[in-house]
Amino acid sequence: MEEQVQVYTIRELGGKYFPTASLKSQSRQLKRWILLNKPLVAALKKNGYQPRQRYLTPRQIELIYEFLGEP
């Protein structure tokens, strides 16, 4: 059964992708991955993403999973 997507902060989601990195580094690395994926950035912007937002909507998280794979 597929995990239900919920609201995450950038830091929380970064922790899922980079569990061994420091807390500060987790969110930085996730942001870097997002910014390097231009189609993902475009899809996120169409769904209301702002570069400084702290919380990601369930739809934005689904897009990240679609483009980057699930953590």
VEXROLUM-316878 format. One record per residue (C-alpha): residue number from 1; residue in three letters; x, y, z. Coordinates in Angstrom, 1 decimal, m for minus. Layout:
<site><seq>NUM</seq><type>ALA</type><xx>X</xx><yy>Y</yy><zz>Z</zz></site>
...
! end
This chain:
<site><seq>1</seq><type>MET</type><xx>0.0</xx><yy>0.0</yy><zz>0.0</zz></site>
<site><seq>2</seq><type>GLU</type><xx>1.3</xx><yy>3.4</yy><zz>m1.0</zz></site>
<site><seq>3</seq><type>GLU</type><xx>2.2</xx><yy>5.8</yy><zz>1.9</zz></site>
<site><seq>4</seq><type>GLN</type><xx>m0.2</xx><yy>8.7</yy><zz>2.2</zz></site>
<site><seq>5</seq><type>VAL</type><xx>1.6</xx><yy>12.0</yy><zz>1.4</zz></site>
<site><seq>6</seq><type>GLN</type><xx>1.4</xx><yy>14.6</yy><zz>4.1</zz></site>
<site><seq>7</seq><type>VAL</type><xx>2.7</xx><yy>18.1</yy><zz>4.7</zz></site>
<site><seq>8</seq><type>TYR</type><xx>6.4</xx><yy>18.2</yy><zz>5.4</zz></site>
<site><seq>9</seq><type>THR</type><xx>8.9</xx><yy>21.0</yy><zz>6.1</zz></site>
<site><seq>10</seq><type>ILE</type><xx>11.9</xx><yy>21.2</yy><zz>3.8</zz></site>
<site><seq>11</seq><type>ARG</type><xx>14.0</xx><yy>20.0</yy><zz>6.7</zz></site>
<site><seq>12</seq><type>GLU</type><xx>11.8</xx><yy>17.0</yy><zz>7.5</zz></site>
<site><seq>13</seq><type>LEU</type><xx>11.8</xx><yy>15.9</yy><zz>3.9</zz></site>
<site><seq>14</seq><type>GLY</type><xx>15.5</xx><yy>16.5</yy><zz>3.6</zz></site>
<site><seq>15</seq><type>GLY</type><xx>16.0</xx><yy>14.2</yy><zz>6.6</zz></site>
<site><seq>16</seq><type>LYS</type><xx>14.2</xx><yy>11.4</yy><zz>4.7</zz></site>
<site><seq>17</seq><type>TYR</type><xx>16.5</xx><yy>11.8</yy><zz>1.7</zz></site>
<site><seq>18</seq><type>PHE</type><xx>19.7</xx><yy>12.4</yy><zz>3.6</zz></site>
<site><seq>19</seq><type>PRO</type><xx>19.3</xx><yy>10.7</yy><zz>7.0</zz></site>
<site><seq>20</seq><type>THR</type><xx>23.1</xx><yy>10.6</yy><zz>7.8</zz></site>
<site><seq>21</seq><type>ALA</type><xx>23.7</xx><yy>14.3</yy><zz>7.0</zz></site>
<site><seq>22</seq><type>SER</type><xx>23.6</xx><yy>17.1</yy><zz>9.7</zz></site>
<site><seq>23</seq><type>LEU</type><xx>20.2</xx><yy>18.8</yy><zz>10.2</zz></site>
<site><seq>24</seq><type>LYS</type><xx>21.4</xx><yy>22.0</yy><zz>8.4</zz></site>
<site><seq>25</seq><type>SER</type><xx>22.9</xx><yy>20.0</yy><zz>5.5</zz></site>
<site><seq>26</seq><type>GLN</type><xx>19.8</xx><yy>17.9</yy><zz>5.0</zz></site>
<site><seq>27</seq><type>SER</type><xx>17.6</xx><yy>20.8</yy><zz>3.8</zz></site>
<site><seq>28</seq><type>ARG</type><xx>20.5</xx><yy>22.4</yy><zz>1.9</zz></site>
<site><seq>29</seq><type>GLN</type><xx>21.1</xx><yy>19.2</yy><zz>m0.1</zz></site>
<site><seq>30</seq><type>LEU</type><xx>17.4</xx><yy>18.7</yy><zz>m0.9</zz></site>
<site><seq>31</seq><type>LYS</type><xx>17.1</xx><yy>22.3</yy><zz>m2.1</zz></site>
<site><seq>32</seq><type>ARG</type><xx>20.2</xx><yy>21.8</yy><zz>m4.3</zz></site>
<site><seq>33</seq><type>TRP</type><xx>18.7</xx><yy>18.6</yy><zz>m5.8</zz></site>
<site><seq>34</seq><type>ILE</type><xx>15.4</xx><yy>20.5</yy><zz>m6.5</zz></site>
<site><seq>35</seq><type>LEU</type><xx>17.2</xx><yy>23.5</yy><zz>m8.1</zz></site>
<site><seq>36</seq><type>LEU</type><xx>19.3</xx><yy>21.2</yy><zz>m10.3</zz></site>
<site><seq>37</seq><type>ASN</type><xx>16.2</xx><yy>19.6</yy><zz>m11.7</zz></site>
<site><seq>38</seq><type>LYS</type><xx>14.7</xx><yy>22.3</yy><zz>m14.0</zz></site>
<site><seq>39</seq><type>PRO</type><xx>11.5</xx><yy>20.3</yy><zz>m14.9</zz></site>
<site><seq>40</seq><type>LEU</type><xx>10.9</xx><yy>19.7</yy><zz>m11.2</zz></site>
<site><seq>41</seq><type>VAL</type><xx>11.3</xx><yy>23.4</yy><zz>m10.5</zz></site>
<site><seq>42</seq><type>ALA</type><xx>8.8</xx><yy>24.3</yy><zz>m13.2</zz></site>
<site><seq>43</seq><type>ALA</type><xx>6.3</xx><yy>21.8</yy><zz>m12.0</zz></site>
<site><seq>44</seq><type>LEU</type><xx>6.6</xx><yy>23.0</yy><zz>m8.4</zz></site>
<site><seq>45</seq><type>LYS</type><xx>6.2</xx><yy>26.6</yy><zz>m9.4</zz></site>
<site><seq>46</seq><type>LYS</type><xx>3.0</xx><yy>25.7</yy><zz>m11.3</zz></site>
<site><seq>47</seq><type>ASN</type><xx>1.8</xx><yy>24.3</yy><zz>m8.0</zz></site>
<site><seq>48</seq><type>GLY</type><xx>2.5</xx><yy>27.4</yy><zz>m5.9</zz></site>
<site><seq>49</seq><type>TYR</type><xx>6.1</xx><yy>26.7</yy><zz>m4.7</zz></site>
<site><seq>50</seq><type>GLN</type><xx>8.0</xx><yy>29.7</yy><zz>m3.5</zz></site>
<site><seq>51</seq><type>PRO</type><xx>11.8</xx><yy>29.4</yy><zz>m3.0</zz></site>
<site><seq>52</seq><type>ARG</type><xx>11.7</xx><yy>30.5</yy><zz>0.7</zz></site>
<site><seq>53</seq><type>GLN</type><xx>8.6</xx><yy>28.5</yy><zz>1.8</zz></site>
<site><seq>54</seq><type>ARG</type><xx>9.1</xx><yy>26.2</yy><zz>4.8</zz></site>
<site><seq>55</seq><type>TYR</type><xx>6.2</xx><yy>23.8</yy><zz>4.3</zz></site>
<site><seq>56</seq><type>LEU</type><xx>5.6</xx><yy>21.7</yy><zz>1.2</zz></site>
<site><seq>57</seq><type>THR</type><xx>2.1</xx><yy>20.8</yy><zz>0.3</zz></site>
<site><seq>58</seq><type>PRO</type><xx>1.1</xx><yy>17.2</yy><zz>m0.4</zz></site>
<site><seq>59</seq><type>ARG</type><xx>1.0</xx><yy>17.9</yy><zz>m4.1</zz></site>
<site><seq>60</seq><type>GLN</type><xx>4.5</xx><yy>19.5</yy><zz>m4.1</zz></site>
<site><seq>61</seq><type>ILE</type><xx>5.8</xx><yy>16.4</yy><zz>m2.2</zz></site>
<site><seq>62</seq><type>GLU</type><xx>4.2</xx><yy>14.1</yy><zz>m4.8</zz></site>
<site><seq>63</seq><type>LEU</type><xx>6.0</xx><yy>16.1</yy><zz>m7.5</zz></site>
<site><seq>64</seq><type>ILE</type><xx>9.3</xx><yy>15.7</yy><zz>m5.7</zz></site>
<site><seq>65</seq><type>TYR</type><xx>8.8</xx><yy>12.0</yy><zz>m5.3</zz></site>
<site><seq>66</seq><type>GLU</type><xx>7.9</xx><yy>11.8</yy><zz>m9.0</zz></site>
<site><seq>67</seq><type>PHE</type><xx>11.0</xx><yy>13.6</yy><zz>m10.2</zz></site>
<site><seq>68</seq><type>LEU</type><xx>13.5</xx><yy>12.5</yy><zz>m7.6</zz></site>
<site><seq>69</seq><type>GLY</type><xx>12.1</xx><yy>9.2</yy><zz>m6.5</zz></site>
<site><seq>70</seq><type>GLU</type><xx>10.8</xx><yy>8.4</yy><zz>m3.0</zz></site>
<site><seq>71</seq><type>PRO</type><xx>13.3</xx><yy>8.6</yy><zz>m0.2</zz></site>
! end
